[in-house]
């Protein structure tokens, strides 16, 4: 199915941002993702964590739209964090 929106509505959708948080224990990967997101318009990086414990404690207050999660984290896993 194809949707065609009026120009005003398409402009409204393009102006909304999607907030992101990252949970990744590998510093190089985390920093790389941070840089890509920070250089992309419309995707504010709200937070970045190296472990699930910090994310579990802080994410409920931040409430990002998207979380990029590493599954194999030391300590609590990414799956534990999602639960």
C-alpha positions in Angstrom: 0.0 0.0 0.0 1.3 3.5 -0.9 0.4 6.6 1.1 0.8 10.1 -0.2 0.6 12.9 2.3 -0.1 16.6 1.5 3.2 18.6 1.5 2.3 20.3 4.8 1.9 17.0 6.6 5.0 15.5 5.1 6.9 18.6 6.3 5.5 18.1 9.8 6.6 14.4 9.9 10.1 15.3 8.7 10.5 17.9 11.5 9.9 15.4 14.3 12.9 13.9 16.0 13.5 10.3 17.2 15.5 10.1 20.4 18.1 7.4 20.9 20.0 5.8 23.7 22.9 3.3 23.4 23.9 0.4 25.6 27.1 -1.2 24.5 30.1 -2.4 26.5 32.7 -2.2 23.6 34.0 1.4 23.8 35.0 1.6 20.1 31.6 0.4 19.0 29.8 2.7 21.4 31.8 5.7 20.5 31.3 5.0 16.8 27.6 4.7 17.2 27.5 7.9 19.2 29.4 9.8 16.5 27.1 8.5 13.7 24.0 9.5 15.7 25.3 12.9 16.7 26.1 13.7 13.1 22.6 12.7 11.9 19.9 15.4 12.0 16.6 14.4 13.7 18.1 11.8 15.9 19.2 13.3 19.3 21.4 11.0 21.4 19.9 11.1 24.9 22.3 8.8 26.7 25.0 6.1 26.3 25.8 3.3 28.7 28.5 0.7 29.0 26.5 -1.7 31.1 22.9 -2.8 31.7 22.8 -1.8 35.4 23.3 1.9 34.7 20.8 1.8 31.9 18.1 0.0 34.0 18.6 2.7 36.7 18.4 5.7 34.3 16.4 4.8 31.2 13.0 5.0 32.8 13.4 8.7 33.5 14.9 9.4 30.0 12.4 7.5 27.9 14.1 7.4 24.5 12.2 6.4 21.4 14.8 3.9 20.4 17.4 1.9 22.4 20.3 0.3 20.6 21.2 -2.6 22.8 24.1 -5.0 22.9 22.7 -8.4 23.9 26.0 -9.8 25.4 26.9 -7.4 28.1 28.9 -8.2 31.2 26.8 -8.6 34.3 23.2 -8.2 33.4 22.6 -9.1 29.8 20.9 -6.9 27.2 17.9 -9.3 27.4 17.7 -8.8 31.2 17.8 -5.1 30.6 14.9 -5.2 28.2 12.8 -7.2 30.7 
